[in-house]
């Protein structure tokens, strides 16, 4: 297992509001638990614990309540994952102090295509989640979120016919602008989730 200086693997999950980050986590976390891994989850928000409360509810009986935490950044959430990740790092340290056998922490944060990049000190591996409903030109517009993440997740593919999104175009553009992998997902139907999980496991657990 590839370990950070905190002896726990960390995965950043970024993307715009409404892209489906929480839905993706809802599918990934139980699968990680089924694989025998102890999992922690952090939700970044500006002033509330609303996202963390929602995740605690979804993961009840799957992840101990104390291993689902909210970080209130007091400013745009991307500040807490990019410029100054200290609050998130402190929360990870707190997790590890109470659960020294913790294997992996998933860190969720909203942010636009330019902002939602993770400081390498915070995340060993990063996902950037976009929704086809945002427009099929998102990959073509590039931006650090799309280009620099370890894995681009193009989510809500089931909406493509309803919003006029061309999935073939998105695939071609993603392939052109990225050196790394990308996955198309539909969390409702669980399409692509196992492929995302394989990338995460390969990227941080078996690297």
N, C-alpha and C positions, 0 to 999 in steps of 0.2 A: 504494500500500500504506500502511495506517495503521501508523505506527511509534511505539513507546514511547520513553522517554528512553534505553532500552538498545538501541534500534534492532533490536528483535526483538518480534514479536507473541507474546503469552502467553495461554494458554487453561487455565483451571482446570477439573479434572474431579473433582467431589466426590460423595459419597454413602456410604451405609452399607456395611459389610462384606458381601460377597455380592450386592450389587446388580448387578454385572456391569461395573464400571468398567474392569477389565483387558481383558475381552472386547471392550468398546467401543473401547478404545485399539488393540487388536489389529486391528480392522477399519479404524479411521480412519487410523492412521499409514501403512500401505502406500498408501492412496489419496492422502494428501498427498504422499508421495514420488513416486507416479506422475504427480502434477500438477507435478512439477519443483521441489518445495519441500524445502529442507534443514530437517530436523526434529530437535529435541531432546526428551527425555522425562525427567521427574523423578518419582520415586515417594517419597512421604513415609511414614515408618514411625517407630515409637517408638524401637526399639533395634536393629533388624536391617536388613540389605540384602536380605532375602528377596524382597520385591516387585520391587525393581530387578533382582535376579538373574533372576527369572522373565521380566521384560520383555526383558532382554538376550537371553535364550534365544529368545523369540518373535520378536524383531526382528533376529536374526542374519542378515546378508546384506542387510538392508533399511536399518538405521540403524547408523552406526559405533558400536562398543561404547562409546567414550568419550563419546558423546552420549546415553547412558542412565545416569542416576545416581540413587542413593538418598540421601535426606536423613533422617538420624536425629534426630528432634526432641527426644528425651529426655523427652517428655511427650505428652499427647494430640496426635495429628498436627494437629488443627485449630488448635492454638496457633501452629504454624509457617506456617499459611496465612492466619490472621486477625489475631491480636494482634501477633505479631512475625515477619514474613515474611523477616527478614534472611538466614537460612540459605538459603532458596530463592533469594533475590535474588543472593546470593553465587555460588550454583551456576549461575545463569543467566549472570552476568558471566563465570564461568569457561568456560562453553560458548562465549560470544561471543569471548573472548580467543583461544581455540584454533581457532574456526571463525567468522571475522568475517562470512561470508556467510550465517550461520544466519538462517532466515526465521521460524520459529515454534517455541515450546517449549510442550509439554503438561505440566501439573503435576497429578499424581494424588494425592488424599488421601482417606482414609476419614473418616467422621464422621457423626453422627446428623443428624436433620432440623433441629435447632436450631443445631448447631455448624459444619457444613461449608459456611461461607460464606468467600469469598476476599476478602482485602484488595485494594482497587482498585489499590494500588501494585504488587501482585504479578500480578494477572490482568486483562487487558484485556477478557476475555470468560469467562463461567463456565457450565459445565454442572452440573446436579445429576441424578444417576442414581438412580432407585428401581426396585425389582423388584416385580412384581405379587404375588410370593409373600410380600411383607411385609404384604399386606393392601390391599384396595381402598379403605380409608379414609385412606390416607396423604395424598393431595392435599387431602382435606377438612380434615385436621388442620392444614393450613397449615404454619407454621414458616418461618423465613428461608431454609432450603435450598430448599424448594419454591417459595416466593413470590418471592424476590429474585434467583434465578439468571437469567441471560440466556436459557437454554434448559433446560427440564425434559425429561428423557429417562425415559420409562416403559418399562422393559426387561423382558425375559423374558415377553413376551406369550403365548408358547407354553405357559406354565405355568398360564395363567388357568383352563382347564377342570379342571385337577387340584387347584387350591387354592380353587376356588369364587369367584374374583375376577371382578367384573363390569366389563369394560372400558368399556362405555358409561357406567357410573356414574363411573368414573375420568376419562373424557374430559369429562363434564359438570362434575365438581368442579374439574378442572384449569382448564377454561375460566372457571369462576366465580371462582377464587381468584387467577388470574394475569392480568396485563396483557400478558405476553410469550408467546412461542410454546412449544409442547410437541410432542414426537414420541414415538410408540409404536414400540418396536424389539424385534426378536428377532435377536440377534447370530448365533445358530447358523445361521439361514436368511438372514442379511444383510438382513432386512426393516428398512426405515427408516434404514439407515446412510447412504445417499446424501443423504437429507433432512437428517440431522444434519450431514453434511459441508457441505451447501449453507449451512446457518445459520452454521457456523463460518467458512466462507470469506467470507460476506457480512458477518459481525460484526467480523472482525479483519483480513481480507486485502484486502477491497475496500471497506471503509468510507470 
